């Protein structure tokens, strides 16, 4: 475990350092080609803000992953390549939306297609998958879960540092959980450390005062990493191996693992459910953005934006700890 944590620390530190080096360049590029987030009716910022965070984090992760792979003795596995390809797909979907605001219908279609490809390669293993009905149920549940997590993180990119910080907290929790289950620590959770480091390196430029935003490219990347990470972490909890593996689990293990995973993802799930409920009660379309997310509601209650973000981060830390304690309580 100590060796795993030392590797994690090195990857985090290298990612943070490279992101700090790359950020000025990508901010300059964003300013040069005019990739901004303009103030609007449901926007809380008052001036144009470059969308340089997503490209900074993405290229930080890719550069370090390729560099690490070239100097390592073991070449990247098929699973690693698939994971990186999936991250690149969601990054490009978000980048397209940053460069030219996408029609919501087209954006949803692209998300659904990319999610289907992702779920085919990374899915829950709470059923053995030996029969077609079992495979359909596993893929269906995973698809719904992944889309919920992806969009809940995407929606939470509404205040300086919020989505970035949640990506760091949740991603680190997945990795640390895997380190306690050394046999179950998958390679993609290890490679995700580079992106977590990239988020840490970008965070000072995004919170409390922002010099740039993550943009849809960044929030899609965070949603993808957390979504797949939660699936891998869930498979550890369910004791069904890693994605693509075989093996069934008892109902009690499924229950304990499922509750632990929901607890861990409590903050984004709570925000998504309460926001959708508010829109439903007001008779508004569920897909139209507004300022009724938990961060906005805290600000309306008198919290400063920085303090509201900090409070939500703290809640995420507590829910992650709750999920971990629940898992170990059930296992013991």
C-alpha positions as CSV (number, residue, x, y, z in Angstrom):
1,X,0.0,0.0,0.0
2,X,2.8,2.4,0.8
3,X,4.3,1.9,-2.6
4,X,0.9,2.6,-4.3
5,X,0.5,5.8,-2.3
6,X,4.0,7.0,-3.2
7,X,3.3,6.4,-6.9
8,X,0.0,8.3,-6.4
9,X,1.9,11.2,-4.8
10,X,4.4,11.4,-7.6
11,X,1.8,11.4,-10.3
12,X,-0.3,14.0,-8.5
13,X,2.7,16.3,-8.0
14,X,3.8,15.9,-11.6
15,X,0.3,16.6,-12.8
16,X,-0.1,19.7,-10.7
17,X,3.3,21.1,-11.7
18,X,2.7,20.5,-15.5
19,X,-0.7,22.0,-15.3
20,X,0.7,25.2,-13.7
21,X,3.3,25.3,-16.5
22,X,0.8,24.7,-19.3
23,X,-2.0,27.0,-18.1
24,X,-0.5,30.4,-19.2
25,X,-0.1,29.0,-22.7
26,X,-3.6,27.7,-23.0
27,X,-5.1,30.8,-21.5
28,X,-3.2,32.8,-24.1
29,X,-4.6,30.5,-26.8
30,X,-8.1,31.0,-25.5
31,X,-7.8,34.7,-25.5
32,X,-6.2,34.7,-29.0
33,X,-8.9,32.7,-30.7
34,X,-11.8,34.0,-28.7
35,X,-12.9,31.0,-26.7
36,X,-14.8,32.8,-23.9
37,X,-17.7,32.3,-21.6
38,X,-19.8,35.4,-21.9
39,X,-22.0,36.8,-19.1
40,X,-25.7,35.8,-19.6
41,X,-29.1,35.6,-18.0
42,X,-28.2,32.6,-15.8
43,X,-24.4,33.3,-15.5
44,X,-23.1,34.8,-12.3
45,X,-19.8,36.3,-13.7
46,X,-19.8,39.8,-15.1
47,X,-17.0,39.7,-17.7
48,X,-15.8,37.4,-20.4
49,X,-13.8,34.5,-19.1
50,X,-11.4,32.3,-21.1
51,X,-12.3,28.6,-21.2
52,X,-8.7,27.3,-20.7
53,X,-9.1,24.8,-17.8
54,X,-10.4,21.8,-19.7
55,X,-7.6,21.8,-22.3
56,X,-5.0,22.4,-19.5
57,X,-6.1,19.4,-17.5
58,X,-6.6,17.2,-20.6
59,X,-3.2,17.8,-22.1
60,X,-1.6,17.5,-18.7
61,X,-3.0,14.0,-18.3
62,X,-2.3,12.9,-21.8
63,X,1.3,14.2,-21.9
64,X,2.2,12.6,-18.5
65,X,0.4,9.3,-19.4
66,X,2.3,9.0,-22.7
67,X,5.6,10.0,-21.0
68,X,5.1,7.5,-18.2
69,X,4.2,4.8,-20.7
70,X,7.3,5.3,-22.7
71,X,9.7,5.1,-19.7
72,X,7.8,2.2,-18.1
73,X,8.7,-1.4,-18.5
74,X,5.1,-2.5,-19.0
75,X,3.3,-1.0,-22.1
76,X,-0.2,0.5,-21.7
77,X,-2.9,-2.1,-21.4
78,X,-6.0,-2.3,-23.6
79,X,-8.1,-1.1,-20.7
80,X,-5.9,2.0,-20.4
81,X,-6.2,2.8,-24.1
82,X,-9.9,2.4,-24.0
83,X,-10.2,4.7,-20.9
84,X,-8.0,7.4,-22.5
85,X,-10.0,7.2,-25.7
86,X,-13.3,7.6,-23.8
87,X,-11.9,10.6,-21.9
88,X,-10.8,12.1,-25.3
89,X,-14.3,11.6,-26.7
90,X,-16.0,13.4,-23.9
91,X,-13.4,16.1,-23.9
92,X,-14.0,16.8,-27.6
93,X,-17.8,16.9,-27.1
94,X,-17.3,19.5,-24.4
95,X,-14.7,21.4,-26.5
96,X,-17.1,21.6,-29.4
97,X,-19.6,23.2,-27.1
98,X,-17.0,25.6,-25.9
99,X,-16.0,26.7,-29.4
100,X,-19.5,26.8,-30.8
101,X,-22.4,26.5,-28.5
102,X,-24.1,23.2,-29.3
103,X,-27.8,22.5,-29.8
104,X,-29.0,20.8,-26.6
105,X,-30.5,17.9,-28.6
106,X,-27.3,17.3,-30.6
107,X,-25.3,17.5,-27.4
108,X,-27.5,14.9,-25.7
109,X,-27.3,12.6,-28.7
110,X,-23.5,12.8,-28.7
111,X,-23.4,12.1,-24.9
112,X,-25.7,9.1,-25.3
113,X,-23.5,7.6,-28.1
114,X,-20.3,8.2,-26.1
115,X,-21.9,6.9,-22.9
116,X,-23.0,3.7,-24.7
117,X,-19.4,3.1,-26.0
118,X,-18.0,3.8,-22.5
119,X,-20.5,1.5,-20.7
120,X,-19.8,-1.3,-23.2
121,X,-16.2,-1.3,-22.0
122,X,-16.7,-0.4,-18.3
123,X,-19.7,-1.6,-16.5
124,X,-21.0,-2.9,-13.1
125,X,-20.5,-6.6,-12.5
126,X,-23.2,-7.2,-9.9
127,X,-24.6,-10.0,-12.2
128,X,-22.5,-12.8,-13.7
129,X,-23.3,-11.6,-17.3
130,X,-23.4,-15.2,-18.5
131,X,-26.8,-14.8,-20.0
132,X,-28.2,-12.1,-22.3
133,X,-30.8,-10.8,-19.8
134,X,-28.1,-10.5,-17.1
135,X,-25.8,-8.6,-19.5
136,X,-28.7,-6.3,-20.6
137,X,-29.5,-5.5,-16.9
138,X,-25.9,-4.8,-16.1
139,X,-25.3,-2.5,-19.1
140,X,-28.7,-0.8,-18.6
141,X,-28.1,0.0,-14.9
142,X,-24.5,1.2,-15.7
143,X,-25.7,3.4,-18.5
144,X,-28.3,5.2,-16.4
145,X,-25.8,5.6,-13.5
146,X,-23.0,6.9,-15.8
147,X,-25.3,9.5,-17.5
148,X,-26.5,10.7,-14.1
149,X,-23.0,11.1,-12.7
150,X,-21.7,12.7,-15.9
151,X,-24.4,15.3,-16.0
152,X,-24.5,16.0,-12.3
153,X,-20.8,17.0,-12.4
154,X,-21.4,18.9,-15.6
155,X,-24.2,20.9,-14.0
156,X,-22.1,21.6,-10.9
157,X,-19.6,23.6,-13.0
158,X,-21.5,26.7,-12.0
159,X,-19.2,28.5,-9.5
160,X,-15.5,29.1,-9.3
161,X,-13.6,25.9,-8.3
162,X,-16.7,23.8,-7.6
163,X,-16.5,21.2,-10.3
164,X,-12.7,21.2,-10.2
165,X,-12.6,20.6,-6.4
166,X,-15.2,17.9,-6.5
167,X,-13.2,16.1,-9.2
168,X,-10.2,16.2,-7.0
169,X,-12.0,14.9,-3.9
170,X,-13.9,12.1,-5.6
171,X,-11.0,11.0,-7.8
172,X,-8.7,10.9,-4.8
173,X,-11.2,8.9,-2.8
174,X,-11.6,6.3,-5.5
175,X,-7.8,5.9,-5.8
176,X,-7.3,5.7,-2.0
177,X,-10.1,3.1,-1.7
178,X,-8.3,1.1,-4.5
179,X,-5.0,1.3,-2.6
180,X,-6.6,-0.5,0.4
181,X,-7.8,-3.3,-2.0
182,X,-4.4,-3.7,-3.8
183,X,-5.5,-6.6,-5.8
184,X,-8.4,-4.7,-7.2
185,X,-6.6,-1.4,-7.9
186,X,-7.2,-1.1,-11.7
187,X,-4.7,0.5,-14.1
188,X,-7.1,3.2,-15.1
189,X,-7.6,4.4,-11.6
190,X,-3.8,4.7,-11.4
191,X,-3.7,6.7,-14.7
192,X,-6.5,9.0,-13.5
193,X,-4.0,10.4,-10.9
194,X,-2.4,12.5,-13.7
195,X,-5.8,14.2,-14.3
196,X,-6.4,14.7,-10.6
197,X,-3.0,16.4,-10.4
198,X,-4.0,18.5,-13.4
199,X,-7.1,19.6,-11.6
200,X,-5.0,20.5,-8.5
201,X,-2.6,22.6,-10.6
202,X,-5.5,24.4,-12.3
203,X,-7.5,25.0,-9.1
204,X,-5.5,28.1,-8.0
205,X,-6.4,29.8,-11.3
206,X,-10.0,28.9,-10.8
207,X,-10.7,29.6,-7.1
208,X,-11.5,31.8,-5.3
209,X,-11.1,34.3,-8.1
210,X,-11.0,32.8,-11.5
211,X,-8.6,33.7,-14.3
212,X,-10.2,31.0,-16.4
213,X,-13.0,28.4,-16.3
214,X,-13.0,24.7,-16.9
215,X,-15.5,25.0,-19.7
216,X,-17.6,22.2,-21.0
217,X,-14.5,20.3,-22.1
218,X,-13.3,20.3,-18.5
219,X,-16.6,19.5,-16.8
220,X,-17.2,16.7,-19.3
221,X,-13.8,15.3,-18.6
222,X,-14.4,15.5,-14.8
223,X,-17.8,13.8,-15.2
224,X,-16.3,11.0,-17.3
225,X,-13.4,10.4,-14.9
226,X,-15.8,10.3,-11.9
227,X,-18.3,8.3,-13.7
228,X,-15.9,5.5,-14.7
229,X,-14.1,5.8,-11.4
230,X,-17.4,5.2,-9.6
231,X,-18.1,2.1,-11.7
232,X,-14.6,0.7,-11.0
233,X,-14.9,1.5,-7.3
234,X,-18.4,0.1,-7.2
235,X,-17.1,-3.2,-8.6
236,X,-14.6,-3.3,-5.8
237,X,-17.5,-2.8,-3.3
238,X,-19.7,-5.3,-5.0
239,X,-16.8,-7.8,-5.0
240,X,-17.4,-8.6,-8.6
241,X,-13.9,-7.9,-9.8
242,X,-13.1,-5.2,-12.4
243,X,-15.0,-4.2,-15.5
244,X,-15.2,-7.0,-18.0
245,X,-14.7,-9.7,-15.3
246,X,-16.9,-12.5,-14.3
247,X,-18.5,-13.6,-11.0
248,X,-21.7,-13.1,-9.1
249,X,-22.2,-11.6,-5.7
250,X,-24.7,-12.2,-2.8
251,X,-27.6,-9.8,-2.4
252,X,-26.1,-8.5,0.9
253,X,-22.9,-7.5,-0.9
254,X,-24.8,-5.8,-3.6
255,X,-26.9,-3.9,-1.1
256,X,-23.8,-2.8,1.0
257,X,-21.8,-1.9,-2.1
258,X,-24.7,0.0,-3.7
259,X,-25.4,2.1,-0.5
260,X,-21.7,2.8,-0.1
261,X,-21.4,4.1,-3.6
262,X,-24.6,6.3,-3.3
263,X,-23.3,7.7,-0.1
264,X,-19.9,8.5,-1.7
265,X,-21.6,10.3,-4.6
266,X,-24.1,12.0,-2.3
267,X,-23.3,15.6,-3.1
268,X,-23.7,15.5,-6.9
269,X,-26.7,13.2,-6.6
270,X,-28.4,15.5,-4.1
271,X,-27.8,18.6,-6.3
272,X,-29.1,16.9,-9.4
273,X,-32.3,15.5,-7.7
274,X,-33.2,18.8,-5.9
275,X,-32.5,20.9,-8.9
276,X,-34.7,18.7,-11.1
277,X,-37.4,18.7,-8.5
278,X,-37.4,22.6,-8.3
279,X,-37.6,22.8,-12.1
280,X,-40.4,20.2,-12.2
281,X,-42.4,22.1,-9.5
282,X,-42.0,25.3,-11.5
283,X,-43.1,23.7,-14.7
284,X,-39.8,24.4,-16.4
285,X,-38.0,22.0,-18.9
286,X,-35.6,19.8,-16.9
287,X,-32.8,20.3,-19.5
288,X,-32.8,24.1,-19.3
289,X,-30.1,25.5,-17.0
290,X,-31.0,27.8,-14.1
291,X,-29.6,29.2,-10.9
292,X,-31.3,26.8,-8.5
293,X,-28.3,24.5,-7.8
294,X,-27.2,24.0,-4.3
295,X,-24.3,26.5,-4.7
296,X,-26.8,29.2,-5.9
297,X,-29.2,28.5,-3.1
298,X,-26.4,28.8,-0.5
299,X,-25.4,32.2,-2.0
300,X,-29.0,33.4,-1.8
301,X,-29.0,32.5,1.9
302,X,-26.2,34.9,2.5
303,X,-23.0,32.7,2.0
304,X,-20.3,34.2,-0.2
305,X,-19.5,32.3,-3.3
306,X,-16.1,31.1,-2.1
307,X,-17.6,30.0,1.2
308,X,-20.5,28.2,-0.5
309,X,-18.0,26.2,-2.6
310,X,-15.9,25.4,0.4
311,X,-19.0,24.1,2.3
312,X,-19.9,21.8,-0.6
313,X,-16.4,20.5,-0.8
314,X,-16.5,19.8,2.9
315,X,-19.8,17.9,2.4
316,X,-18.2,15.9,-0.4
317,X,-15.4,14.9,1.9
318,X,-17.8,13.8,4.6
319,X,-20.0,11.7,2.1
320,X,-16.8,10.0,0.7
321,X,-15.8,9.1,4.3
322,X,-19.3,7.9,5.0
323,X,-19.2,5.6,1.9
324,X,-15.9,4.2,2.9
325,X,-16.9,3.6,6.5
326,X,-20.2,2.0,5.4
327,X,-18.3,-0.4,3.2
328,X,-15.9,-1.5,5.9
329,X,-18.7,-1.8,8.4
330,X,-20.6,-4.1,6.1
331,X,-17.5,-6.1,5.2
332,X,-16.5,-6.6,8.8
